[in-house]
Amino acid sequence: MVSVRTIFTGWFAGEISPFLSGRVDSEQYRYGLATCENWIPTIEGPLVKRTGFAMIREAAATSAWLTAFRRNVRQVI
């Protein structure tokens, strides 16, 4: 039995919608990703690792951290 492997050299469609998951006739499906976490697809083709945060200085003791309010842990934002 012969197996065929296709090499993809470009991910320029980025993340695609779950509604497009069965549309194999679409070019976006061919060059898209279901999930692209911590990677950035470039126009030229390859994926580039996303840069992280840089430590600038320690926070002051009087600093505050603002975040979105959630009633409970299971609440969808």
VOBA-1610 file (N, C-alpha, C; in pm, whole numbers, padded with zeros to 5 digits, always signed):
BEGIN
Met+00084-00117+00000Met+00000+00000+00000Met+00089+00124+00000Val+00057+00220-00082Val+00135+00341-00095Val+00076+00449-00005Ser+00162+00514+00072Ser+00115+00626+00153Ser+00171+00755+00095Val+00092+00858+00100Val+00130+00988+00044Val+00140+01088+00157Arg+00251+01158+00162Arg+00269+01263+00261Arg+00281+01396+00188Thr+00207+01492+00237Thr+00210+01626+00178Thr+00287+01717+00271Ile+00381+01791+00215Ile+00459+01886+00294Ile+00397+02024+00280Phe+00361+02083+00393Phe+00307+02218+00392Phe+00417+02315+00430Thr+00441+02412+00348Thr+00547+02509+00375Thr+00492+02646+00409Gly+00362+02656+00424Gly+00303+02786+00456Gly+00180+02772+00542Trp+00168+02860+00640Trp+00052+02863+00729Trp-00009+03002+00725Phe-00015+03062+00606Phe-00054+03202+00596Phe-00203+03227+00617Ala-00285+03125+00636Ala-00427+03147+00666Ala-00449+03169+00815Gly-00348+03141+00898Gly-00362+03162+01042Gly-00457+03063+01105Glu-00521+03104+01215Glu-00618+03018+01281Glu-00751+03027+01207Ile-00810+02912+01181Ile-00938+02911+01110Ile-01050+02878+01207Ser-01170+02913+01169Ser-01288+02891+01251Ser-01323+02743+01257Pro-01381+02697+01368Pro-01426+02558+01374Pro-01534+02526+01270Phe-01605+02628+01222Phe-01707+02607+01120Phe-01644+02567+00986Leu-01516+02591+00969Leu-01446+02559+00846Leu-01376+02424+00854Ser-01395+02350+00962Ser-01317+02229+00985Ser-01343+02117+00886Gly-01455+02115+00819Gly-01482+02008+00724Gly-01473+02049+00579Arg-01433+02172+00552Arg-01430+02224+00416Arg-01294+02203+00351Val-01268+02080+00310Val-01139+02047+00252Val-01120+02108+00113Asp-01226+02160+00054Asp-01215+02222-00078Asp-01170+02367-00071Ser-01157+02422+00048Ser-01121+02562+00066Ser-00970+02578+00083Glu-00917+02685+00027Glu-00773+02714+00043Glu-00741+02752+00188Gln-00834+02818+00257Gln-00809+02853+00397Gln-00794+02728+00482Tyr-00869+02624+00452Tyr-00857+02498+00526Tyr-00720+02435+00503Arg-00674+02443+00381Arg-00545+02381+00348Arg-00427+02450+00416Tyr-00434+02583+00425Tyr-00322+02659+00480Tyr-00351+02719+00617Gly-00452+02667+00687Gly-00487+02720+00817Gly-00456+02623+00929Leu-00466+02673+01050Leu-00440+02594+01170Leu-00564+02597+01259Ala-00590+02487+01326Ala-00702+02485+01421Ala-00665+02567+01545Thr-00545+02548+01597Thr-00496+02623+01713Thr-00351+02662+01687Cys-00321+02786+01714Cys-00184+02836+01693Cys-00142+02912+01819Glu-00109+02838+01925Glu-00071+02900+02051Glu+00079+02920+02058Asn+00119+03040+02096Asn+00260+03079+02113Asn+00340+03073+01984Trp+00274+03079+01870Trp+00338+03085+01740Trp+00273+03194+01658Ile+00347+03253+01568Ile+00294+03358+01480Ile+00316+03314+01336Pro+00207+03294+01259Pro+00225+03260+01117Pro+00266+03385+01040Thr+00367+03373+00956Thr+00414+03487+00878Thr+00361+03479+00735Ile+00364+03590+00667Ile+00319+03596+00527Ile+00408+03509+00439Glu+00536+03501+00472Glu+00630+03425+00390Glu+00609+03275+00401Gly+00543+03228+00507Gly+00517+03086+00517Gly+00540+03021+00651Pro+00660+03034+00709Pro+00686+02956+00831Pro+00617+03013+00955Leu+00616+02934+01059Leu+00571+02980+01190Leu+00691+03030+01268Val+00671+03137+01343Val+00777+03197+01424Val+00734+03190+01569Lys+00824+03149+01657Lys+00792+03140+01800Lys+00764+03279+01854Arg+00654+03292+01929Arg+00617+03420+01987Arg+00715+03455+02099Thr+00753+03580+02105Thr+00845+03624+02210Thr+00773+03632+02343Gly+00846+03622+02448Gly+00788+03627+02582Gly+00795+03766+02641Phe+00772+03771+02770Phe+00777+03897+02841Phe+00917+03919+02895Ala+00954+04044+02912Ala+01084+04077+02968Ala+01065+04136+03107Met+01149+04096+03200Met+01144+04149+03336Met+01208+04287+03334Ile+01131+04389+03367Ile+01183+04525+03366Ile+01231+04563+03505Arg+01143+04545+03604Arg+01182+04571+03744Arg+01077+04508+03836Glu+01109+04497+03961Glu+01017+04444+04061Glu+00902+04543+04081Ala+00785+04492+04111Ala+00669+04577+04137Ala+00678+04636+04277Ala+00625+04755+04292Ala+00624+04819+04423Ala+00526+04747+04515Ala+00545+04763+04645Ala+00458+04697+04743Ala+00316+04751+04736Thr+00297+04871+04685Thr+00163+04932+04677Thr+00098+04909+04541Ser+00158+04826+04456Ser+00103+04801+04323Ser-00026+04720+04331Ala-00111+04735+04230Ala-00236+04660+04222Ala-00240+04585+04090Trp-00307+04471+04090Trp-00323+04390+03969Trp-00470+04392+03931Leu-00501+04445+03812Leu-00640+04450+03768Leu-00668+04333+03676Thr-00782+04269+03697Thr-00821+04156+03615Thr-00973+04159+03597Ala-01023+04083+03501Ala-01166+04077+03477Ala-01237+04006+03592Phe-01356+04054+03626Phe-01433+03993+03734Phe-01504+03869+03683Arg-01490+03759+03758Arg-01564+03636+03728Arg-01632+03590+03855Arg-01760+03553+03843Arg-01834+03506+03959Arg-01777+03377+04014Asn-01739+03286+03926Asn-01680+03160+03968Asn-01580+03113+03865Val-01510+03006+03895Val-01404+02958+03808Val-01458+02903+03676Arg-01577+02845+03677Arg-01633+02782+03557Arg-01708+02877+03466Gln-01715+03003+03501Gln-01788+03100+03420Gln-01710+03128+03292Val-01780+03127+03179Val-01717+03155+03050Val-01710+03305+03031Ile-01593+03352+02987Ile-01575+03496+02966Ile-01626+03535+02831
//
